[in-house]
Amino acid sequence: MSTKVGNSVVRSKVKRRLRDIFRKQRALMPDSSDLVLIARSSAAKAPYDKLLRDFGAVAAQAAKAKGPGAAAAGAGSEEGGA
């Protein structure tokens, strides 16, 4: 992660948030996909909910690009909840 995102404390916070979002939304991604996340400096200031929505939108776009049945079974369910 680039130092443009912030100092080490901020970069670690962004990494933790993105890992958590990925764990919660993993089922939305197609099984045969690779994922590369590039954090921009705005990710440090973005609310968690916005990052979650943005990831969900990208995951839906990836599933659509892979075709029907590409997403894992149960993609609409969320684990844990808030």
FENTAMO-V912820 format. One record per run of one state. SS is the DSSP state (a for helix, b for strand, c for the rest). FROM is the first residue (numbers start at 1). TO is the last residue. If there is no record, write none. Layout:
ss->SS from->FROM to->TO
ss->SS from->FROM to->TO
//
This chain:
ss->c from->1 to->2
ss->a from->3 to->5
ss->c from->6 to->7
ss->a from->8 to->28
ss->c from->29 to->29
ss->b from->30 to->30
ss->c from->31 to->40
ss->a from->41 to->44
ss->c from->45 to->47
ss->a from->48 to->66
ss->c from->67 to->70
ss->b from->71 to->71
ss->c from->72 to->82
//
